[in-house]
Amino acid sequence: MTLPRFPSVYLTDEHEALRNSAAAFVDREIRPHADEYETAGEFPRELYRTAGDAGFLGVRYQERWGGSGLDFLSTCVLCEELVKGDSVGTAVGLLAQSEFALSALADEANDELKETWLAPAIRGELIGAIGVSEPGAGSDVASMTTRAHRDGSDYVISGQKTYITNGTRADFITLAVRTGGPGPRGISLVVFPTDTKGFQVGRRLDKLGARASDTGELFFDECRIPASNLVGDEGRGMHYILSHFGGERLVIAAFAVGIMERLIELGIEHAHERHAFGSSLLGFQTWRHRFAEMATRLEATRALTYQAARLLSDGDPSGDMAVSMAKLHAAAAVQSVAAEVLQLHGGYGQIEESPIPRYYRDVAGFSIGAGTSEIMREIISRSLVQTVQKKKETR
Ligand SMILES: Cc1cc2nc3c(=O)[nH]c(=O)nc-3n(C[C@H](O)[C@H](O)[C@H](O)COP(=O)(O)OP(=O)(O)OC[C@H]3O[C@@H](n4cnc5c(N)ncnc54)[C@H](O)[C@@H]3O)c2cc1C
């Protein structure tokens, strides 16, 4: 079954065409292989190429570099569909490339870097990762210590990154390094080719959910890269990271929308078929009401997410607050829906031959990756306080 959707005030025929082509891609390339990818702990490298050929790795980027020149709502629609293939990890791996690793390059890098790294990555010929988090610096990005010192026409990089999606097989990393003193103004972004001498992938981290995406520890020992691999201006890295976090957070919120839709559909089918005490589960008011709650959470999340996508596309200053609200709400909503649908399935909800336990695990990290829910509350509350202060000042 397919859940009914309200007519959208945000989506156009172009978005719906993208949705149909993403759904067909999922039916063909992801769902039939989901078990295999999840067990292997990665999906085949060729899938980046197939996704690139389908135009899914550069929806928002300029046509000049092979992108489709669309908006953040297109990213939302794509994410919603990709995640319905019962392998959230596969969607995470593809989006970690197209949105997380590439967005700062698309907006801030010079044409030479775009030609060398962005365009082939949009085609799916290269795999990219974003390298920001470190063992001692997660939420507190500005305390990162991986250092790049200038030596002639090179940067020499030493340090460590962790939890890096696509990290064990990336061809390049959009890497945050410290080129200056302590604090946010000492951080820069560089494109780091992973065939650089002194670079090593450490442990491949075994994790709770999104198991088809690889997550790695990375080590840099006196790695020499050309200084021309600097993205934008030196010392502006933290600004670039913060201004592109919006896209990452939107991806997680849109994933949540797609997963809720899939779980509610699976749930209604099960509740219709499963009988107890002479009635289908759908015959019990408690379950009908719980579906009503779940559908309401889904639509509230969708509305917040599309609104945030529109504001981000428009470059509206309230975009950051809106996307933080969307992600905060989405993570809690999808976790509650996953728990409800697991409960509805009874014992079968815990058996790995159904996708339910997998989705339950996959969404646990939605309140952590791309900024935790505590950090989302921090951003929202800061924006609220600033707005109130500004109003007081203008009185
Ligand atoms: C599967 C996975 C994939 C990831 N992929 C990538 C990637 O590709 N690239 C990358 O750079 N990073 C990646 N990350 C890292 C991710 O961004 C961080 O895990 C996240 O930002 C949280 O950082 P942390 O794990 O160090 O937790 P910490 O920052 O140590 O936080 C621990 C707890 O303290 C809370 N906390 C921290 N500060 C505050 C505060 N000011 N007020 C209240 N509470 C606070 C947090 O909310 C959290 O609950 C990934 C992580 C995971 C798990």
The ligand as an ORCA input file, in Angstrom:
! r2SCAN-3c Opt
* xyz 0 1
  C      27.523      6.713     12.102
  C      28.185      8.061     12.212
  C      28.635      8.676     11.039
  C      29.295      9.914     11.126
  N      29.804     10.475      9.980
  C      30.602     11.573     10.080
  C      31.283     12.089      8.930
  O      31.131     11.581      7.811
  N      32.119     13.150      9.091
  C      32.304     13.743     10.299
  O      33.067     14.688     10.369
  N      31.654     13.283     11.419
  C      30.829     12.208     11.328
  N      30.187     11.720     12.449
  C      30.421     12.365     13.735
  C      29.181     13.102     14.276
  O      29.025     14.311     13.590
  C      29.431     13.278     15.783
  O      29.309     12.000     16.372
  C      28.447     14.236     16.421
  O      28.668     15.543     15.968
  C      28.580     14.225     17.956
  O      29.894     14.343     18.351
  P      30.508     13.302     19.430
  O      30.193     11.932     18.932
  O      31.937     13.610     19.630
  O      29.700     13.535     20.733
  P      30.015     14.641     21.861
  O      30.211     15.965     21.213
  O      31.087     14.120     22.750
  O      28.644     14.660     22.643
  C      28.304     13.710     23.649
  C      26.985     14.147     24.278
  O      27.148     15.426     24.882
  C      26.183     16.314     24.394
  N      26.702     17.680     24.330
  C      27.814     18.140     23.701
  N      27.894     19.475     23.810
  C      26.811     19.879     24.504
  C      26.310     21.148     24.928
  N      26.939     22.282     24.613
  N      25.160     21.177     25.644
  C      24.495     20.037     25.938
  N      24.917     18.801     25.561
  C      26.051     18.735     24.855
  C      25.846     15.798     22.995
  O      24.591     16.281     22.552
  C      25.867     14.306     23.235
  O      24.647     13.884     23.752
  C      29.480     10.523     12.380
  C      29.001      9.895     13.534
  C      28.374      8.683     13.465
  C      27.919      8.015     14.732
*
